[in-house]
Amino acid sequence: MTVVANKKVLTIVIHLAVWTCFLLIPFIFQQHSRDSPSPSAISNHFRAVLISSSLYLIAFYYINTQILIPKMLLTRKWGVYGLYIVAFFVLFLYFPEWISSLVTDSSNEIANKTGGMQYFHGVPQDSLHITPPPPPPPHGTGRHHFHFFPGSYLIFILVFTIGTCVSVIQEWLKTDTYKKEIEREKLNTELQFLKSQVNPHFFFNTLNNIYSLAVTGSEMTAPAILKLSSIMRYIISDAQKNAVPLDNEVTFVQHFIDLQLVRLTDKVAVDFTVDGIVENKMIEPLLFIPFVENAFKYGVSTKENTSIVFHLNIGDKKIIFSSSNKIIHNENVLRDTTGIGINNVKRRLELLYPDKHELQIFNTGENFSVKLEITIK
């Protein structure tokens, strides 16, 4: 609220400053006629024209920007809007002269109303042998004939152009900002939905693993539950953030691997290596886990020796994650369920790292490998 209030105050101050300078123009550019017997009267009339023109233009500016543009131009009533602008322009040709004539005529009548005789400091001019000035020309001619000061038409066009351009640009920026807010909200909603898809899928598999340990009465049941508790805490708290420390994500992956190894035999070898400095780097959460989970689902056999390799290379601006495993064909495995996880992470990468990631997936039918390269800040 404070920021909005400050912007309004700043806008009002700017408008007042601009219009104050605009109204000072008549006092800066005063003109006098050398041939006129009454230069002060001409100067006053011209000044009145300038002031009334300025006030008219200020009123026109706000009528145009606050009423005509929102209700006509932006609603595509272009013909009606054009007629109003033409009418205001024609009125501009006569209104300032009419107002200034009323003001200057009233002043002259008061100044010259002396009972039919001209006086000079209270003394009749005849007694001073002073020739009275010639009678004023008829109304509408001479000094009251209105001549626009140089650039008057251009000033009207300038005020009209500035007001219209500013209003249209402001409306465009407002619409663009609104669209971006909608897109951002849509993006956040979609990301939250994708994360909610990750969590049940992950917990379903992990709970099955712990259930197997409990059924067999394994001593690893309690430690597995503690690791699962740590993972749940990470997903519920940290994973809901837009970005997490990279070392937290690495620890999360390592705990997941440990939980998987609990139920596996010695026939499965898992190698997870990390090269580089993990501290002081941020990354979106839960990006690696679908590939890790996929490797365990399709790369593990209880009948033959298998190996799974995970590697994380961390540079100053790039993170490269890779995994590789042999595909163990098992008819009991539902391949479509894993496809959900892979497509999920693809979509998240498109939303979170547009033009800042490269995902390569290789499936030869016998071996499956993934290489994910992410550019970080």
VMD Tcl script that draws the C-alpha trace (Angstrom):
set ca {
  {0.00 0.00 0.00}
  {2.85 2.36 0.78}
  {4.45 1.85 -2.62}
  {1.15 2.50 -4.41}
  {0.52 5.63 -2.33}
  {4.02 6.93 -3.02}
  {3.53 6.38 -6.76}
  {0.27 8.34 -6.68}
  {1.87 11.20 -4.77}
  {4.80 11.26 -7.20}
  {2.41 11.30 -10.16}
  {0.47 14.24 -8.69}
  {3.69 16.17 -8.02}
  {4.90 15.59 -11.58}
  {1.59 16.75 -13.04}
  {1.57 19.88 -10.87}
  {5.15 20.71 -11.84}
  {4.51 20.26 -15.57}
  {1.31 22.30 -15.60}
  {2.86 25.04 -13.45}
  {5.63 25.43 -16.01}
  {3.00 25.37 -18.74}
  {1.03 28.20 -17.10}
  {4.18 30.30 -16.65}
  {4.69 30.52 -20.41}
  {2.55 33.71 -20.75}
  {4.73 35.53 -18.21}
  {7.93 34.38 -19.85}
  {7.02 35.28 -23.43}
  {5.24 38.63 -23.13}
  {4.86 40.58 -26.38}
  {4.31 44.30 -26.92}
  {3.54 46.21 -30.09}
  {5.79 49.24 -30.80}
  {3.23 50.90 -33.08}
  {0.30 50.65 -30.70}
  {-0.62 53.69 -28.59}
  {-1.64 51.37 -25.82}
  {1.00 48.63 -25.52}
  {-0.03 47.59 -22.01}
  {-3.58 46.84 -23.15}
  {-2.32 44.66 -26.00}
  {0.04 42.90 -23.63}
  {-2.74 42.22 -21.15}
  {-5.02 40.89 -23.87}
  {-2.32 38.63 -25.26}
  {-1.48 37.40 -21.77}
  {-5.15 36.63 -21.15}
  {-5.28 34.65 -24.38}
  {-2.26 32.60 -23.35}
  {-3.60 31.89 -19.87}
  {-7.08 30.93 -21.09}
  {-5.52 28.74 -23.81}
  {-3.33 27.02 -21.26}
  {-6.25 26.37 -18.92}
  {-8.29 25.06 -21.83}
  {-5.49 22.68 -22.86}
  {-5.12 21.40 -19.29}
  {-8.85 20.70 -19.10}
  {-8.75 19.04 -22.53}
  {-5.82 16.84 -21.47}
  {-7.68 15.35 -18.52}
  {-10.99 15.05 -20.38}
  {-9.16 13.22 -23.14}
  {-7.12 10.90 -20.90}
  {-9.71 10.22 -18.20}
  {-12.95 10.09 -20.22}
  {-12.57 10.01 -24.00}
  {-9.73 7.49 -24.27}
  {-11.05 4.92 -21.73}
  {-14.68 5.11 -22.90}
  {-14.20 5.60 -26.65}
  {-10.72 5.00 -28.01}
  {-10.00 1.85 -25.98}
  {-13.49 0.51 -26.69}
  {-12.86 0.98 -30.42}
  {-15.39 3.78 -30.91}
  {-12.86 5.50 -33.12}
  {-15.33 7.55 -35.19}
  {-17.02 9.10 -32.17}
  {-13.64 9.71 -30.55}
  {-12.40 11.52 -33.68}
  {-15.48 13.73 -33.75}
  {-14.95 14.75 -30.13}
  {-11.31 15.63 -30.81}
  {-12.27 17.75 -33.83}
  {-14.94 19.50 -31.77}
  {-12.44 20.29 -29.01}
  {-9.98 21.61 -31.58}
  {-12.58 23.90 -33.21}
  {-13.63 25.13 -29.76}
  {-9.98 25.82 -29.01}
  {-9.92 28.28 -31.93}
  {-12.57 30.54 -30.35}
  {-12.94 29.82 -26.63}
  {-9.66 31.41 -25.40}
  {-10.32 34.59 -27.47}
  {-13.86 34.85 -26.15}
  {-12.75 34.48 -22.52}
  {-9.82 36.88 -22.90}
  {-12.05 39.48 -24.63}
  {-14.50 39.37 -21.73}
  {-11.70 39.86 -19.21}
  {-9.88 42.65 -21.04}
  {-13.10 44.47 -22.00}
  {-14.26 44.52 -18.36}
  {-10.90 45.84 -17.20}
  {-10.84 48.59 -19.81}
  {-14.40 49.65 -19.01}
  {-13.53 50.08 -15.34}
  {-10.31 51.89 -16.14}
  {-11.81 54.27 -18.70}
  {-15.23 54.92 -17.11}
  {-14.86 58.60 -16.06}
  {-18.20 60.22 -17.02}
  {-17.34 60.83 -20.68}
  {-14.02 62.68 -20.09}
  {-10.51 61.27 -19.99}
  {-8.49 62.18 -16.89}
  {-4.78 62.17 -16.26}
  {-4.03 61.79 -12.53}
  {-7.42 63.41 -11.65}
  {-7.01 66.41 -13.98}
  {-9.14 66.81 -17.15}
  {-7.02 66.12 -20.21}
  {-8.44 69.20 -22.01}
  {-6.98 71.50 -19.37}
  {-3.59 69.89 -19.84}
  {-3.88 70.24 -23.62}
  {-3.33 66.52 -23.94}
  {-4.73 64.96 -27.05}
  {-6.90 62.02 -26.02}
  {-6.07 58.70 -27.55}
  {-8.11 57.64 -30.53}
  {-11.29 55.71 -29.78}
  {-10.89 51.97 -29.46}
  {-11.60 50.01 -32.61}
  {-14.86 48.13 -32.90}
  {-15.16 44.86 -30.98}
  {-13.61 41.97 -32.81}
  {-11.09 44.12 -34.73}
  {-7.84 45.85 -33.93}
  {-6.40 44.91 -30.58}
  {-9.29 42.50 -29.91}
  {-8.76 40.65 -33.17}
  {-7.37 37.36 -31.99}
  {-4.12 36.13 -33.53}
  {-2.86 32.83 -32.23}
  {0.58 33.02 -30.74}
  {3.17 31.07 -32.77}
  {2.76 27.34 -32.46}
  {-0.72 27.43 -30.88}
  {-2.07 24.77 -33.23}
  {1.00 22.66 -32.71}
  {0.67 22.96 -28.92}
  {-2.89 21.59 -29.11}
  {-1.69 18.71 -31.27}
  {1.24 18.18 -28.90}
  {-1.00 18.04 -25.81}
  {-3.37 15.69 -27.64}
  {-0.55 13.44 -28.85}
  {1.22 13.27 -25.48}
  {-2.00 12.56 -23.59}
  {-3.12 9.87 -26.03}
  {0.27 8.19 -26.25}
  {0.78 8.18 -22.48}
  {-2.71 6.77 -21.85}
  {-2.40 4.09 -24.53}
  {1.08 3.07 -23.33}
  {-0.11 2.94 -19.71}
  {-3.08 0.79 -20.71}
  {-0.81 -1.49 -22.73}
  {1.61 -1.84 -19.82}
  {-1.29 -2.52 -17.44}
  {-2.67 -5.20 -19.76}
  {0.79 -6.69 -20.28}
  {1.42 -6.77 -16.53}
  {-1.97 -8.38 -15.94}
  {-1.23 -11.04 -18.55}
  {2.15 -11.75 -16.97}
  {0.56 -12.06 -13.52}
  {-1.98 -14.52 -14.92}
  {0.78 -16.47 -16.66}
  {2.88 -16.47 -13.50}
  {-0.05 -17.68 -11.43}
  {-0.80 -20.35 -14.01}
  {2.85 -21.39 -13.98}
  {2.91 -21.65 -10.18}
  {-0.30 -23.66 -10.19}
  {1.05 -26.03 -12.81}
  {4.33 -26.48 -10.95}
  {2.53 -27.24 -7.71}
  {0.41 -29.79 -9.54}
  {3.51 -31.41 -11.04}
  {5.15 -31.57 -7.61}
  {2.05 -33.15 -6.16}
  {2.39 -35.84 -8.82}
  {5.99 -36.49 -7.80}
  {5.33 -36.96 -4.11}
  {2.67 -39.74 -4.15}
  {4.57 -41.63 -6.84}
  {7.80 -41.49 -4.81}
  {6.19 -42.36 -1.48}
  {4.28 -45.25 -2.99}
  {7.48 -46.98 -4.07}
  {9.39 -46.16 -0.88}
  {6.63 -47.39 1.42}
  {6.52 -50.63 -0.55}
  {10.23 -51.07 0.08}
  {9.86 -50.50 3.83}
  {6.87 -52.83 3.90}
  {9.04 -55.55 2.39}
  {11.66 -54.98 5.10}
  {9.02 -55.15 7.85}
  {7.55 -58.39 6.49}
  {10.97 -60.09 6.48}
  {11.80 -58.70 9.91}
  {14.93 -56.95 8.67}
  {17.11 -54.98 11.08}
  {17.22 -52.22 8.48}
  {13.54 -51.39 9.00}
  {14.11 -48.76 11.71}
  {16.99 -46.96 9.90}
  {14.92 -47.04 6.72}
  {12.02 -45.38 8.52}
  {14.38 -42.65 9.81}
  {15.67 -42.04 6.29}
  {12.13 -41.90 4.99}
  {11.28 -39.40 7.74}
  {14.18 -37.23 6.62}
  {13.05 -37.46 3.00}
  {9.46 -36.61 3.92}
  {10.63 -33.57 5.87}
  {12.62 -32.42 2.84}
  {9.71 -32.86 0.44}
  {7.13 -31.25 2.73}
  {9.26 -28.21 3.59}
  {12.20 -27.52 1.29}
  {10.78 -29.04 -1.89}
  {7.82 -26.62 -1.79}
  {10.20 -23.71 -2.34}
  {11.10 -22.37 -5.75}
  {14.76 -23.23 -5.22}
  {16.77 -25.21 -2.69}
  {20.48 -25.49 -1.88}
  {22.14 -27.97 -4.20}
  {23.77 -29.85 -1.30}
  {20.30 -30.51 0.18}
  {19.15 -31.97 -3.13}
  {22.26 -34.17 -3.31}
  {21.63 -35.45 0.23}
  {18.03 -36.19 -0.69}
  {19.14 -38.26 -3.71}
  {21.70 -40.10 -1.59}
  {19.04 -41.00 1.01}
  {16.76 -42.25 -1.73}
  {19.55 -44.47 -3.11}
  {20.25 -45.81 0.40}
  {16.60 -46.74 0.86}
  {16.62 -48.59 -2.45}
  {19.79 -50.48 -1.58}
  {18.22 -51.80 1.60}
  {15.94 -54.16 -0.33}
  {18.48 -55.11 -3.03}
  {20.94 -57.98 -3.09}
  {24.66 -57.89 -3.71}
  {24.02 -58.46 -7.41}
  {23.21 -54.76 -7.77}
  {26.04 -52.23 -7.74}
  {25.22 -48.53 -7.49}
  {27.79 -45.82 -8.05}
  {26.87 -42.21 -7.22}
  {29.69 -39.69 -7.61}
  {29.71 -35.92 -7.23}
  {32.42 -33.73 -8.74}
  {32.65 -30.04 -7.93}
  {31.56 -27.74 -5.14}
  {27.93 -28.15 -4.07}
  {27.88 -25.29 -1.56}
  {26.42 -21.86 -2.37}
  {24.46 -23.08 -5.39}
  {20.68 -23.20 -5.77}
  {18.51 -25.46 -7.90}
  {14.86 -26.30 -8.35}
  {13.92 -29.29 -6.17}
  {13.08 -32.83 -7.28}
  {14.63 -32.63 -10.75}
  {16.97 -35.64 -10.52}
  {14.80 -38.07 -8.60}
  {12.59 -39.24 -11.53}
  {15.71 -40.41 -13.41}
  {17.12 -42.08 -10.30}
  {13.82 -43.81 -9.65}
  {13.57 -44.88 -13.27}
  {17.05 -46.44 -13.14}
  {16.12 -48.55 -10.12}
  {12.83 -49.62 -11.67}
  {14.32 -50.83 -14.96}
  {17.96 -51.49 -14.12}
  {17.72 -53.95 -11.21}
  {17.76 -57.74 -11.50}
  {17.72 -60.45 -8.85}
  {19.08 -63.03 -11.28}
  {22.11 -61.37 -12.82}
  {24.69 -58.79 -11.88}
  {23.64 -55.27 -12.76}
  {25.10 -51.86 -12.20}
  {23.66 -48.36 -12.07}
  {25.84 -45.28 -12.43}
  {24.87 -41.77 -11.37}
  {27.21 -38.86 -11.85}
  {26.83 -35.19 -10.92}
  {29.31 -32.67 -12.29}
  {29.08 -29.17 -10.81}
  {30.65 -26.14 -12.45}
  {30.39 -22.42 -11.78}
  {27.43 -21.91 -14.11}
  {26.40 -25.41 -15.14}
  {25.25 -28.62 -13.50}
  {25.42 -31.88 -15.45}
  {23.56 -34.92 -14.15}
  {23.90 -38.26 -15.89}
  {22.66 -41.77 -15.25}
  {23.06 -45.06 -17.07}
  {21.76 -48.54 -16.52}
  {21.12 -51.78 -18.35}
  {17.45 -52.40 -19.14}
  {16.14 -55.49 -17.36}
  {13.06 -56.67 -19.21}
  {10.32 -57.59 -16.79}
  {6.77 -58.12 -17.93}
  {5.41 -57.37 -14.49}
  {6.66 -53.78 -14.59}
  {4.15 -51.22 -15.85}
  {6.19 -48.96 -18.11}
  {3.50 -46.31 -18.37}
  {3.82 -45.38 -14.71}
  {7.47 -44.45 -15.14}
  {6.65 -42.47 -18.25}
  {4.63 -40.17 -16.04}
  {7.72 -39.30 -13.99}
  {9.92 -38.65 -17.05}
  {7.31 -36.51 -18.79}
  {6.74 -34.70 -15.52}
  {10.35 -33.62 -15.19}
  {10.48 -32.66 -18.88}
  {7.58 -30.29 -18.39}
  {9.07 -28.83 -15.22}
  {12.36 -28.20 -17.00}
  {10.51 -26.38 -19.79}
  {8.77 -24.15 -17.25}
  {11.66 -23.58 -14.85}
  {14.66 -23.46 -17.19}
  {13.45 -22.27 -20.61}
  {16.41 -22.15 -23.01}
  {18.67 -22.93 -20.05}
  {18.68 -26.71 -20.08}
  {19.42 -29.62 -22.39}
  {17.99 -33.07 -21.76}
  {19.23 -36.06 -23.74}
  {17.68 -39.52 -23.30}
  {19.17 -42.56 -25.03}
  {17.33 -45.86 -25.19}
  {18.93 -48.59 -27.27}
  {16.61 -51.29 -26.04}
  {19.44 -52.80 -24.00}
  {20.80 -49.73 -22.21}
  {19.17 -46.58 -20.96}
  {21.06 -43.36 -20.23}
  {20.22 -39.77 -19.41}
  {22.22 -36.57 -19.59}
  {20.75 -33.40 -18.14}
  {22.64 -30.10 -18.39}
  {21.29 -27.07 -16.51}
  {22.58 -23.50 -16.62}
  {22.31 -21.87 -13.20}
  {22.74 -18.29 -12.02}
}
mol new
graphics top color blue
foreach p $ca { graphics top sphere $p radius 0.5 }
foreach p [lrange $ca 0 end-1] q [lrange $ca 1 end] { graphics top cylinder $p $q radius 0.2 }
display resetview
